[in-house]
Structure formats: structure tokens, C-alpha cells
Amino acid sequence: MADAPGFTRDDLRAGVAAGLLTEPQAASLLALAQARHGARSGLPEEDEPFELFRGFAEIFISVGLVLLLSGVIGISALFGSPLVLMAMTAGACWMLARYFTLRRRMVLPSIVLVCGFAASIAAVAGWLVGPEGTGGGLLICALIAAGLALWYRVFRLPFTMFLLGLTGLAAVVIMTESIAPDAALHGWQAMFDLRAGSGLALGTLAFGLAAFAGGMWFDSRDPHRLGRYSASGFWLHLLAAPALVNTVALTFYNMGPGTGYVLLALALGLIALLALVIDRRSFLTAGIGYLAFLITLVARQGGDLDWSWTLLILGAVITALGAYWTDLRARLMRALPGFPGKRRLPPYLETP
């Protein structure tokens, strides 16, 4: 009998999405293939899967869903009650998701529906709680988070984690009263400076650590990045990266020349190593602005530097990191001693 075409990671993901394989089964099949052909040889160069849509059909349907939900809101307005209006919108999003998310497995339409659901829950919660200060704002965030947690449990949509994280970040802003006019008088840099004892800086640091821990928990359950666990981790890392990087980097930046800039360079170096170890590029992306500042600072020691040269150098650095990411990560992971959880990270070529 002739050999069948080789299976790819996309085939395994399709099997998981269709319910033919569970994520542990798909990961076991991939691990077996890698054991036979080399730990890294079976993986593509770009090993951080991410998708917002799978074709123009999803874009077309998403446009239709936006128009449909707008019509639902318009018809609900005839009842004259904001509560009924938004409750009907939330219900419509839930019923539509049973088809487009559970049956059709469409990505972009599912994102549109969960965004509509979250907005509807926020409106209902705001109408019920009312403007009651910090306590009311936190209660609204709690109700939104409960609704999103239920959505994730039923529909298993990874993007839900992004909205859930944004809700947590909103709770941090409310608790620290960072949106108050008197808080903005100190300047946005002071608001994110840990040395100033800013409540927002401490809050974003705690939020970043919590989101990072959640992302790593999801990653450890799907190290081969085949299903929804790694995709959920992706969205949490996307929130954790700017929260952590900006808070730490801006604190060192505000310390000024000398010790502050040296610590900023060391922090960016450690962030780059962390990004390689966990195989998540979002942490490096969050530090691009600070990296551009350091490049400009170093280059100007020899005279004036035009901004175009900064972009050229920065672009070359980022491009090189992207092009040689897999090889750099393999070298780093081989050089690092064994540590708890190392085997739960994405695989790498263990022999040069």
C-alpha cells in the first residue's frame, strides 16, 4: 500500500478542533513523531501559532454579525428599557456562538460574539449597580469576569482570556483610582514609577505577574502548542508583557543616566532571555521602544544620530532575532542547567 502524505501540526490542530482527537492525544502523537525524527526537526520554524481568521468567509460573516447585533439592539430599544436591550443582545450573542463557535469553529465570528457578550454584560451590570464609586466599579468588573469565565467554560474560546485579563486590568485601575483627574496631574511617567510608590505601578506589576503565571499555566498544559491551551496562554502573555516590561523599564528609565540606564539595559537583556526560554515573542515586542532609546543613547556617544539610523539598527536587530529565533533558543536551552518545568516548555533541538 502506498504511503499516505505526512501529517502536519495543522492536521493535528484540525483533528483537535473537530473533536477527533483530544489535546493530550494530539500532543502524544506529535511527541512520538518527534522522538522518531528528532525533537525539533518535526516542528516548523515559526512555532508560536496565532490566527484571527481563516479566510475571507469569516470576515464576511463577522460583518454580518455586527449588523445583526446592531439590529437586535435597535429592536430591543422598542422596549424602552436598557436592561432588556442589553440582556437580549447578550442572549443573541450566546445563541449565535452555539453555532459559529461550537459547530463551525470559526475564529473571527467567535471573537465578535464574545466582544458583544462582554459589552452587553458590562452594560447590564452598570445599569444594575449604578455609579457607586470604587466598590461599584469592582462589582461591575466581577460580574463581567464571571460572565466571561462562564463563556470560556462553555465555548473554550482562547480570546476570552484576553477580555478576562482586560477586565482584571480595569479592576486595577479602579482600585488605584488612576483615572481620577488629580492622579493624572503627576504625569503618566510617575504613575508607572515603582520608586514613587504609585498604586498604579504596583497594581500593573501585580497584574502582569498574575497574567504571566496564568499564561505559563496554560503553556505547560500544551507545550507542543496544538490547541486552545497554548492559544489562551498567548492572549495572557500579550497582556502580561506590556504590564511587566513597561512598569520595570519605565522605573529604571526615570532613574536617569548612569545607574538607571545600566539597569534598564540589564532588564531588557533578562527580558530577552525570558522570552527565548518560554518561547514567547510578546515580551520582546513590549520592550522595542526602550531598546530604540538605548540604541540611540549608545550611538550618540560618537555624535548626533538621525532617527532613520535608529530605525535601521533597531530593524536589523529585530529581524535578526526573528530569523534566528529557533537556533538561538536551542543554544540557550542547551546551555541552561535543568530546572523545574524545563521539560514542560516548548521542545527544542537537544543535540547541535
N, C-alpha and C positions, 0 to 999 in steps of 0.2 A: 504493500500500500504506500502511496506517495506521502511524503511528509507534509503536514499542514503548515501554513505560514506561521512564523513565530508570534507568540503573544507579546504585546507591549504593555507598559504601565497604563496606557489609555484603555486597553481592553479590560484590564483588571478593574479600573475605576468604573467602566461601564457596567461590568458584572456586579459590582457593589451597588451602584445606583439602581440597577434593575432588580436587585434583590436576589440574584442568583448566587451571590457569594456574600458572606459576612466580611467585615473588615479584618478580623483576625485570620480568616481563611485566606483572603487575598494576600495579606502580609506574609503568611506562611508559604504560600506558593511563590511569592517573589523571593523570599529568603532562600527557598530551596533552589531556585534558578540561579541566584547569586552564589550560593555555595558551590554550584557546579561550574559556573563560568567566571568566578571572581567576584569579590564583594562589591566592586564598583563598576565593573565592566558592563553590567546589565542595566545601569542607570544612565539616563541622558545627561548631557552637560548641564542643562537647566533643570534643577531638581527642586524647585520651590513652586509647585503648581498653583495657579491662580487664574480664575476666569470670572468675568462679569456677565458674559452672554455667549451662546453657542451658535450664533448665526443671526442674520437679519430678521428671521421669523420671530425671534424673541424680542427684538427691538419693536417690531410691528405690533406684536401682542401687548407689549408694555405700554405703547402709546394708546392702544385701545382700552387698556385697563385704567389708565389715568382719566380718559374721557368718560369711561363707565362709572368710575367712582365719583367723578365730578357730577355726573347725572344723578347718582344716588344722593349726594349731598343736596343737590337742587330740589329733588323731590321731597327729601326729608324736611327741607326748610318749610314746606307747606304745613307741617305740623306745628310750626311756631315755637318749638322747644329745642334749644341747643343740645340738651341731653339726649333727646330722641334722635336728633340729626346725627350726632357723632356715634351713638350706640348702633344705629343702623349701618353706618359706614364701617365700623369695626366688625359687625356681623357679616357684612358683604365681603370684606377682606378675608375673613376666616373661611367662609364657604367657597370663595374662589380659590383659596390656597389649597383646599382639599383636592381640587382638580389639577391646577397648574403646578403645585409643589409636590403633592403626594403621588399623583398619577403621571403627569407629563414630565416631571423632574426638570422643569425649566428654571434657569438661574435668574435672569433679569426680571421676568414677571414676578418671581417669588420675592425678590428684593423690593420691588414696587409695592407688593401687597403687605409685606411686613412693615415697611415705612408708613403706609397708610394706616395700618392697625395701630402702630405706636403713636402716631399723631392723634388718632381718634381716642385712644385710651388716655393720652395726656389731656385732651380737651374735656373728656368726661370727668377725669379726676380733678382738673382745675375747676370745673363747674360745681362739683360736689363739695370740694374742700374750700374753695374761695381764697382770696388773698389774705392769708393768715400768718404772714411773716415766715421766719425760718422754719418753724415747725410744720406749717402748711406746705411749704416747698419740699421739705424732706418727705412728707407723707405722699405728695404727688409723685415724687421720684420712686418711692417704694411701690406704689400702685402700678406705675409704668414698668418697673423692673419685674414685678410679679406677673404682669401680662406677657412680657417678653420671655420670661422663663417658661411659662406655660406654652408659648408659641414654639420655643426651641424643643421642648419635650415632645410635642405632637408632630411638628413638621421637620425637625432636625436640620434647620437651615443655618449654615455657618455664619452668614452675615448677621444673624440675630445677635451674636456675641458682640459685634461692633456697636449696635444700638444699645445693648445692655451696658457696655463699657461707657458709652457717651452719657447714659443715664447716671452711672456712678460718678463720672466727672462733673456732671451738673450738680449732683449732691455735694461734692467737694466745694464747688463754687458757692453754693448756697450756704453751707456751714461756715465757710470762711468770710462770707459777706463781701466777696471780691468784686461784685458788680455794683456795690454802693458807690455813690459819687465821691465820698471822702476817701475811699480806698484808692481810687484812680489818681488822686492828687499827688501821690508819692511817686508816680511814674511806673510804667509797666516793668522796667528792669528791677526796681526794688521789690515789686510784688512777687518776682520769681527768684529772689536772692535769699538763700538759706541763712546767710550771715545776719540779715536784717530781722530774722525771726518772723518772716512773713507767714501768715497762716496759709496762704495760697501755695507758697513754695513747699511747705511741709505737706500740705494736702496732695499736691500733684506728685510729690515724691512717694508718698504712701500709696496713692492710686497707681502710679507707674509700677511699683513693686508688686502690688496685688494683681494688676493686669499681666505682668510678666510671669508671675507664679501660675496664673491661670493658663496662659499660653504654653508654658512648659509642661503643665499637666496634660493638656491636650496633645502636645507634640510627643510626649513619652508614650502615649497610648497608640500612636500611629507613626513610628519613626520612619517608615518607608513612604509616608505621605501619599496614601492611596485614597483616603476617604474624608469624611466630614470632620474627623477629629483634628487632623492637621490643618484643614481649611479654617476651622474655628480658631485654632491657635494663631493662624495668620492674622486674623482680624484683631485679636487681642494684642499681638505683638505690634500691630500697626498703631495702636493706641499707647502701648507701654513705651515704645521707642521715643516719641517726642516728649512725653511726660518726664521720663528719666533723663534723657540726654539734654534737653533744654534747661531743666532745673539745675543739674550739676554743672553743665558747661557755662551757663549764664552766671552762676555764682562765682566760678573761677574767673570768668571774663571781667566781672565787676571789680575783682581784686586789683586789676590794672597790670601794668608792665612788671616784669620780674617774676616773682613767685606765682602770681596769678596766671600768667600766660604759660609758664612752665607746667603748672598743674593742669591747665586746660589741654596742653599737648599730651600730657600723660593720660588724662582722662579719655581723650579721643583715641589714643592708642589702645587702651584697655577695652574701650567700646568696640573697636575694630576686631580685637581678639575674641571678644564675646560673640560678636556677630558671626565670625567664622566658626566658632565652636558649636553654636546652636544652629548654624546654617540658616540665618535669617538676615536678609539684607536691609530690612527696615531700620535697624539701629544705625547703620552707616548712613542711610539716606537722611535720617534726622540730624546728623552732625555735619552735613555738607556745608551749611552756612558758616559754621565755626571753623571748618577746615579751610574754607576760602579765606577767612580772616587771617589764619595762621600763615597760609602761603603768602598772602600779601605782606604780612608783617616781616617774614623772613626775607623775602625778595627785596623789600625796600631798604634793607640794611645797606645795599650797594647803590642806592639812588632811587629816583622816582620810578614807579611801575604803573603802566597803563592798565586799566581794568581788563582789557582784552587779553593781556598776558596772564592775568589771574585766571580768567575763564579757560584759557588754553591749557595751563598747567593743571588746573582742577579737573578739566575734562579728561586729560590724559591719565591722571591718577585713577579717576572713577572707572574709565574704560578699561584700564589695565586690570583693576581689581575684578571687574565683571568678567573679563575674558579669561583670567587665570584663577577664578574663584575656587573651582573644584580642586585644582592642583595645590593651591595654597592651603586650602582647608585640610587636604590629605596630609600634607607635610606637617602642619601644626598638630593635627590629631595624633600622628605617629610620634611626634616629639613629646607630647604631654604624657605624664605617667597615668596609670589607671586611677580613676576617681569614681565615686558613686554616681551612677546614672550614665556613665560614658557609653555603655552598650545600648542605652535607650535613645541615644541620639541618632540622627540620620547616618547611614553607613558611609564608609569611605574606603579607599584603596589602602589596605593594611600593609601591602608589600610594594616597594618602589618599582 
